[in-house]
Amino acid sequence: MRLLFAGTPEPAVPSLRALIDSPRHDVVAVLTRPDAPAGRGRTLQRSPVGALADEAGIPVLTPRKPSEPEFLATLAELAPDCAPVVAYGALVPRAALDIPAHGWVNLHFSLLPAWRGAAPVQAAIRHGDDVTGATTFRLEQGLDTGPTYGVVTETVGETDTSGALLGRLAVSGAALLVATLDGIADGTVTAVPQPVDGISLAPKVTVADARVDWSVPAVATDRLVRSVTPEPGAWTTFREQRLGLGPVRPVRTGEITLAPGALHVEKKRVLVGTATVPVELGEVRPVGKKAMSAPDWARGVRISDGEGVQ
């Protein structure tokens, strides 16, 4: 089939690469978000998907909005049979949805109808799901509500961060997307409506959402930190300055008792109290400095008895 691929960030790259390599499909153009400032110099950079398309010699379309008349005209001229989508980052209007004969097929990183929205992997980890996955479905104007074609599942590990889990799902999801498009081309797969039960929402995670609340149990603290690693990154405050946090590890029950937020420094570890058992800090990132181990940080700031984080 002739394909228009829509995607923007790194997790969409395996899908585009798989479709470029597929002998059954022809990616005639790529739709991605406009170049954006990045790095210390804030120079404009192509999205990861756009960069791969450039490397492969595929035309790249970067409208500010996919509702722009110029983009819609270009899409009609391309006349794709289908438009696979992976984390494109903008709403596709009805006028664009209607152009490909087989519609727009979205790869979403959850087992729909669970975790509809922008941050499904983060939500799965934060809520303690044992299993998650990826789903292909036909895009419609509702939020991830379209009928589904297929799924793959993935176990959520006890130490998984959202970055690690999403990395695995990006690879297995790419294979699912190719298989779905193969089935659509063959007429062997049919989209079925999503169940009406089990719907949950996963809105975009903000920096404010990533602040650690030390008054909750250690298991919730652990899940929160892992769910926002690497983006947007967990944080707390120490001496009224922000302190970034890498994944933490709850200690054994009964090992030591600390009040929520209280710091306890040992030679090889730094503990913080929660509503239950304390957690051991991993890497920390002070403002304006590189990430470092918690013990190195503690030695540098010379934590006094009674000090804590908030």
C-alpha positions in Angstrom: 0.0 0.0 0.0 1.0 3.6 -0.5 1.5 5.1 3.0 1.7 8.5 4.6 3.4 7.9 8.0 2.6 10.4 10.8 4.9 10.5 13.9 7.3 12.7 15.7 9.4 11.4 18.7 11.9 8.6 19.1 9.4 5.9 20.0 7.8 6.3 16.5 11.1 5.6 14.7 11.1 1.8 14.9 7.7 1.8 13.2 8.8 4.1 10.4 11.9 2.0 9.9 9.9 -1.2 9.8 7.6 0.2 7.2 10.5 1.5 5.1 12.0 -1.9 5.2 8.7 -3.7 4.4 8.6 -5.0 0.8 4.8 -4.7 0.8 4.4 -1.0 1.5 5.7 2.2 0.1 6.1 5.2 2.4 5.4 8.1 0.0 5.6 10.9 2.6 6.1 11.5 6.3 4.0 13.9 8.4 5.8 15.2 11.6 5.7 18.2 13.9 7.6 21.3 12.8 11.3 21.6 13.6 11.7 22.8 17.2 14.4 24.5 19.3 16.6 22.0 21.2 19.9 21.9 23.1 21.7 24.7 24.9 21.9 26.7 21.7 18.2 26.3 21.1 18.8 25.7 17.4 16.0 24.3 15.3 16.2 20.5 15.0 14.2 18.0 13.0 12.1 15.5 14.9 13.5 12.0 15.2 10.9 10.7 12.7 11.7 13.6 10.3 15.4 12.9 10.5 14.9 9.3 9.5 12.7 10.3 6.6 15.4 12.7 5.4 18.0 10.0 5.6 15.7 7.7 3.6 15.0 10.3 1.0 11.3 10.5 1.9 9.4 13.8 1.5 8.7 15.4 4.9 5.5 17.5 5.6 5.6 19.8 8.7 2.4 21.8 8.8 1.7 23.7 12.0 -1.7 22.1 12.0 -2.9 19.2 9.8 -6.1 21.2 9.1 -4.2 23.7 7.0 -5.6 23.8 3.4 -2.2 23.4 1.8 -1.5 20.2 3.8 -5.0 18.8 2.9 -4.4 19.5 -0.8 -1.0 17.8 -0.6 -2.5 14.8 1.1 -5.2 14.5 -1.6 -2.5 14.7 -4.3 -0.5 11.9 -2.6 -3.6 9.7 -2.4 -2.3 7.3 0.2 -4.1 4.0 0.7 -3.5 4.3 4.5 -1.9 6.6 7.0 -0.2 4.8 9.9 0.2 7.0 13.0 2.6 6.7 16.0 2.7 9.6 18.5 2.3 12.3 15.9 1.3 14.9 18.5 -1.6 16.8 16.9 -5.3 16.1 16.2 -6.1 15.0 12.7 -9.2 16.7 11.4 -12.1 14.9 9.7 -11.1 16.3 6.3 -7.8 14.5 6.6 -9.2 11.3 8.1 -11.5 10.8 5.1 -8.8 11.0 2.4 -6.9 7.6 2.7 -9.1 4.7 1.5 -8.2 2.6 4.6 -8.2 5.6 7.0 -5.5 6.4 9.6 -4.3 3.4 11.7 -2.9 4.5 15.0 -0.4 2.5 17.2 -1.2 3.3 20.8 1.0 2.1 23.7 -1.7 0.6 25.9 -4.3 -2.2 25.8 -7.3 -0.1 24.8 -9.7 0.9 26.2 -7.3 1.2 29.1 -5.2 4.4 29.3 -6.5 6.4 26.4 -4.6 9.7 26.1 -1.1 11.1 25.8 0.7 9.2 28.6 -0.4 5.6 28.6 3.0 4.1 29.6 3.5 6.5 32.5 -0.1 5.7 33.7 0.5 2.0 33.6 3.6 2.2 35.7 2.2 4.8 38.2 -0.9 2.7 38.8 1.0 -0.6 39.2 -0.2 -2.5 36.2 1.4 -5.9 35.9 0.8 -6.1 32.1 0.4 -3.5 29.4 0.9 -3.5 25.7 0.2 -1.8 22.4 -3.0 -1.6 20.2 -3.6 -0.7 16.6 -6.9 1.0 15.9 -8.6 3.1 13.3 -8.3 6.7 14.1 -11.5 8.7 14.6 -12.2 12.1 16.1 -12.7 10.8 19.6 -9.8 10.4 22.0 -8.4 6.9 21.1 -11.9 5.6 20.8 -11.7 3.9 17.3 -12.2 0.2 16.6 -9.2 -2.0 17.1 -7.3 -4.3 14.8 -4.7 -6.1 17.1 -2.7 -6.0 20.3 0.6 -7.1 21.7 1.2 -7.5 25.4 4.2 -6.6 27.6 5.0 -7.4 31.2 5.7 -4.4 33.4 8.9 -5.2 35.4 9.3 -4.2 39.0 12.1 -1.7 38.1 10.8 -0.6 34.7 11.0 3.1 34.0 8.6 4.6 31.4 11.6 5.1 29.1 12.6 1.4 29.3 9.1 0.1 28.9 8.3 2.4 26.1 11.5 1.4 24.3 10.3 -2.3 24.3 6.8 -1.4 23.3 8.1 0.8 20.4 9.8 -2.3 19.0 7.0 -4.9 19.5 4.5 -2.3 18.5 6.3 -1.7 15.2 5.9 -5.3 14.3 2.2 -5.2 15.2 1.7 -2.1 13.0 3.3 -3.8 10.0 1.3 -6.9 10.6 -1.9 -4.8 10.8 -1.2 -3.0 7.6 -0.4 -6.3 5.9 -3.7 -7.6 7.1 -5.6 -4.6 5.9 -4.0 -4.9 2.4 -4.9 -8.6 2.3 -8.4 -8.0 3.7 -7.7 -10.5 6.5 -8.1 -8.1 9.5 -11.3 -6.3 10.5 -11.5 -3.5 13.1 -13.8 -4.3 16.0 -15.4 -1.8 18.4 -13.6 -1.3 21.8 -15.3 -2.7 24.9 -17.5 -0.3 26.8 -16.0 -1.5 30.1 -12.4 -0.8 31.4 -12.0 2.7 30.0 -9.4 4.7 31.7 -7.6 8.0 30.8 -3.9 8.9 30.7 -3.6 12.7 30.3 -0.2 14.3 29.6 2.1 14.3 32.6 3.2 17.8 33.7 6.3 18.9 35.6 4.0 19.6 38.6 2.7 16.0 38.4 6.2 14.7 38.7 6.8 16.3 42.1 7.2 13.6 44.8 4.8 13.7 47.7 6.6 12.0 50.6 3.4 11.6 52.6 2.3 8.7 50.4 3.5 5.0 50.8 6.9 4.0 49.5 5.4 1.8 46.8 3.5 4.8 45.4 6.7 6.9 45.5 8.6 4.2 43.7 6.0 4.0 41.0 5.7 7.7 40.5 9.4 8.2 40.1 9.8 5.3 37.6 6.7 6.5 35.7 8.2 10.0 35.0 11.8 8.7 34.2 13.2 10.1 32.0 10.4 12.6 31.1 9.5 15.0 32.7 11.7 13.7 35.5 10.8 13.3 39.2 11.8 16.1 41.6 11.6 17.4 45.2 13.0 20.4 47.0 16.0 20.6 49.3 16.9 23.8 51.1 14.2 25.5 48.9 15.9 24.4 45.6 14.7 21.9 43.2 16.4 18.4 43.3 15.9 16.0 40.4 15.5 12.3 41.3 16.2 9.1 39.5 14.5 5.8 40.5 14.3 5.0 44.2 14.2 1.7 46.1 12.0 1.0 49.1 13.9 -0.6 52.0 12.8 -3.7 53.9 10.0 -3.3 56.4 11.3 -2.7 59.9 14.8 -1.8 58.8 14.5 1.8 59.8 11.7 4.3 60.5 11.7 7.9 59.2 9.1 10.7 59.1 7.9 11.6 55.6 10.6 13.6 53.9 13.2 13.2 56.6 16.7 12.4 55.3 19.0 9.8 56.8 22.6 9.7 55.5 24.8 6.6 55.7 28.2 5.9 54.2 26.9 4.2 51.1 23.2 5.3 50.9 20.8 8.1 51.5 17.3 7.3 52.8 14.1 9.4 52.7 11.0 8.8 54.8 7.6 8.1 53.3 4.2 7.2 54.8 5.5 3.6 55.2 9.1 2.4 54.8 11.8 4.8 53.7 13.2 4.7 50.1 16.8 4.7 49.1 17.7 7.5 46.7 19.6 6.6 43.5 20.9 9.4 41.3 20.0 13.0 42.1 20.3 16.1 40.0 21.0 19.4 41.8 20.1 22.6 39.9 22.8 23.5 37.5 24.8 20.3 38.0 25.1 16.9 36.4 23.4 13.8 37.9 25.4 12.2 40.7 24.9 9.4 43.2 22.9 10.3 46.3 25.9 9.6 48.7 28.2 11.9 46.7 25.5 14.6 46.8 25.0 14.2 50.5 28.7 14.5 51.2 28.9 17.7 49.2 25.9 19.4 50.8 26.7 18.2 54.4 23.2 17.3 55.5 22.5 18.2 59.1 20.4 16.2 61.5 16.7 17.0 61.1 17.0 18.2 57.5 14.7 16.8 54.9 13.1 17.2 51.5 9.7 18.5 50.6 
